[in-house]
Amino acid sequence: MRRVDLKVIPGAKKQLIKQEDGRMKVYLTAPAVDGKANEALIELLAEYFRVRKSRIEIIKGLKSRVKTINITDI
């Protein structure tokens, strides 16, 4: 299991994952409305870490731009 702290920027022009200031920064095209940004975040992280979407869980910051994610490998 991996724990990742990250900052999310919803409503960006393109989806992108960067390392900035020692923290992962995730740019999403989805707006922060009705959980759409969280859904897009899980999809993008699943692709990035090559795991199923069900293996990714937002454990802190569900309604915040600063989030903590749990990734279960197995």
Residue pairs with C-beta under 8 A, 6 or more apart in sequence:
1 70
1 71
1 72
1 73
2 49
2 70
2 71
2 73
3 59
3 68
3 69
3 70
3 71
4 24
4 45
4 68
4 69
4 71
5 23
5 24
5 66
5 67
5 68
5 69
6 23
6 24
6 25
6 26
6 66
6 67
6 68
6 69
7 23
7 24
7 25
7 26
7 65
7 66
7 67
8 26
8 28
8 37
8 41
8 65
8 66
8 67
9 25
9 26
9 27
9 28
9 65
10 28
10 30
10 31
10 32
10 37
10 65
11 28
11 29
11 30
11 31
11 32
12 27
12 28
12 29
13 29
14 27
14 29
15 27
15 28
15 29
15 40
15 44
16 26
16 27
17 24
17 25
17 26
17 27
17 44
17 45
17 48
18 24
18 25
18 26
18 27
19 25
26 41
26 44
26 45
28 37
28 40
28 41
28 44
29 40
30 36
30 37
30 39
30 40
31 37
32 65
38 58
38 62
41 58
41 67
42 53
42 56
42 58
43 53
45 56
45 69
45 71
46 52
46 53
46 55
46 56
49 56
49 71
51 71
51 72
51 73
55 71
55 72
55 73
56 69
56 70
56 71
56 72
57 69
57 70
57 72
58 67
58 68
58 69
59 68
59 69
59 70
60 67
60 68
61 67
61 68
